[in-house]
Amino acid sequence: MRQVALLAALLALVVPISGQTSDYELADTVSVNYVMIPFTALGANGVPITDLRQRDVKLLVDGVPVRTDLFERSMNAPVSFSIIIDSSGSMALAGKLEAARAGIQTLVSAAKPGDEFALFAFDNRRVHEIVPFTPVGEAILRGLDRVKPYGKTAFFDAIASMPVRTEASKNPTRAIILVSDGIDNASRLTRLQLAAKLEGVSIPIYTFAPRDPNLPRKKGPISEALTDLDVLEEVANSTGGKLFIGNKPQHFAAAVTAMSRALRAQYLIGFPPTGAGAVKYRRISLETVARVRSVRVRAGYKGTEPPALSTSR
């Protein structure tokens, strides 16, 4: 199927870099032969719009309209979920780990036919694969029992290593589910370096913050008993995902419903870069019909110039 082949080409976007002082396998971006962009169009009250046509959407790169040769939609696609949970000591505080477990249980319990899950945990040195990709939700829940919070956390390093780990999944629609408080105290990477490494990543990262959504956001330094919502939201927004906040069953149910609806009601638009110009980061935006209130799309790609939209078209 063309969609699968194109996604395989797109996933060549992520290549590993070996580290000198850490066991993390970090991800960087390189130019690709095809750019495929998943996006979700939302209407009033955040409800996904499922009947857009190609003429309703215009793709722009660095503000310039682009000629595309792919426009597809999938309204009930199976999803490969890569779940990564923070296993640092800070997750043992304020009931965060218990809330995280409840959220993951809600996610796997809502599985649709064809969905699959993998479970990873990270600490101050590496990302551990707890359960490889499987359609069996119970295997994920059993794997959660092996996650014991302890020590420091290399949050930035762990997130940078995740996109390449999704390549073992089988479904074209993929998502990374990050369950964490966003606290980092052991990474080689800085927050700015993580942001740079996420540029052009095509897989949305949905971040789940296990805390009371009614608590105010704290400004300034964040203690380990709290949650850094700003960094979690930055990771989600830069990849086309979304931040969810909650610590009760009704919070998780609402979050999983919204995320699943957005992932399954998804459009794909794409183009082959021309090969001209420098390999650099280029920003993506979409223009749509007026009934679309917002669009969830990745921030950009790293590569050569896109094909310009002909003015005679």
BELJOCOR-V168974 format. One record per residue. N is the residue number from 1. RES is the residue in one small letter. OMEGA is omega in whole degrees, 0 to 359 (NA if undefined). Layout:
BEGIN
n,res,omega
N,RES,OMEGA
N,RES,OMEGA
END
This chain:
BEGIN
n,res,omega
1,m,186
2,r,182
3,q,181
4,v,180
5,a,180
6,l,179
7,l,177
8,a,177
9,a,181
10,l,182
11,l,171
12,a,177
13,l,187
14,v,179
15,v,183
16,p,173
17,i,181
18,s,180
19,g,181
20,q,186
21,t,183
22,s,176
23,d,178
24,y,171
25,e,185
26,l,182
27,a,175
28,d,181
29,t,178
30,v,179
31,s,180
32,v,181
33,n,178
34,y,178
35,v,178
36,m,190
37,i,173
38,p,174
39,f,176
40,t,179
41,a,183
42,l,177
43,g,181
44,a,179
45,n,176
46,g,180
47,v,180
48,p,175
49,i,190
50,t,185
51,d,178
52,l,173
53,r,183
54,q,182
55,r,180
56,d,188
57,v,175
58,k,179
59,l,177
60,l,174
61,v,186
62,d,176
63,g,183
64,v,179
65,p,185
66,v,175
67,r,181
68,t,177
69,d,179
70,l,171
71,f,181
72,e,175
73,r,178
74,s,185
75,m,180
76,n,185
77,a,171
78,p,187
79,v,170
80,s,182
81,f,172
82,s,182
83,i,177
84,i,185
85,i,178
86,d,180
87,s,180
88,s,182
89,g,182
90,s,180
91,m,177
92,a,184
93,l,171
94,a,176
95,g,186
96,k,183
97,l,178
98,e,178
99,a,179
100,a,179
101,r,179
102,a,179
103,g,179
104,i,177
105,q,177
106,t,181
107,l,184
108,v,179
109,s,181
110,a,184
111,a,175
112,k,177
113,p,179
114,g,178
115,d,173
116,e,185
117,f,168
118,a,182
119,l,177
120,f,173
121,a,180
122,f,179
123,d,184
124,n,185
125,r,185
126,r,169
127,v,180
128,h,172
129,e,180
130,i,179
131,v,175
132,p,184
133,f,182
134,t,173
135,p,186
136,v,181
137,g,180
138,e,178
139,a,177
140,i,181
141,l,176
142,r,179
143,g,179
144,l,180
145,d,180
146,r,181
147,v,180
148,k,182
149,p,181
150,y,168
151,g,182
152,k,182
153,t,173
154,a,185
155,f,184
156,f,179
157,d,182
158,a,182
159,i,179
160,a,183
161,s,190
162,m,185
163,p,181
164,v,182
165,r,179
166,t,185
167,e,179
168,a,182
169,s,187
170,k,187
171,n,175
172,p,178
173,t,185
174,r,177
175,a,173
176,i,179
177,i,183
178,l,179
179,v,189
180,s,173
181,d,177
182,g,181
183,i,177
184,d,177
185,n,182
186,a,185
187,s,166
188,r,181
189,l,170
190,t,177
191,r,179
192,l,179
193,q,175
194,l,179
195,a,179
196,a,181
197,k,178
198,l,178
199,e,178
200,g,177
201,v,188
202,s,184
203,i,182
204,p,175
205,i,176
206,y,183
207,t,179
208,f,178
209,a,183
210,p,180
211,r,180
212,d,182
213,p,181
214,n,178
215,l,178
216,p,175
217,r,179
218,k,176
219,k,179
220,g,183
221,p,183
222,i,176
223,s,184
224,e,177
225,a,183
226,l,182
227,t,179
228,d,183
229,l,182
230,d,182
231,v,177
232,l,179
233,e,179
234,e,178
235,v,181
236,a,184
237,n,184
238,s,183
239,t,181
240,g,177
241,g,182
242,k,175
243,l,172
244,f,182
245,i,177
246,g,177
247,n,180
248,k,183
249,p,181
250,q,176
251,h,182
252,f,181
253,a,179
254,a,181
255,a,181
256,v,178
257,t,181
258,a,181
259,m,181
260,s,180
261,r,180
262,a,182
263,l,184
264,r,176
265,a,190
266,q,175
267,y,174
268,l,175
269,i,186
270,g,180
271,f,172
272,p,174
273,p,185
274,t,187
275,g,180
276,a,177
277,g,184
278,a,169
279,v,183
280,k,179
281,y,182
282,r,186
283,r,182
284,i,170
285,s,181
286,l,170
287,e,184
288,t,177
289,v,190
290,a,183
291,r,174
292,v,182
293,r,179
294,s,180
295,v,175
296,r,185
297,v,178
298,r,189
299,a,183
300,g,176
301,y,178
302,k,183
303,g,181
304,t,185
305,e,175
306,p,175
307,p,181
308,a,177
309,l,181
310,s,179
311,t,180
312,s,183
313,r,NA
END
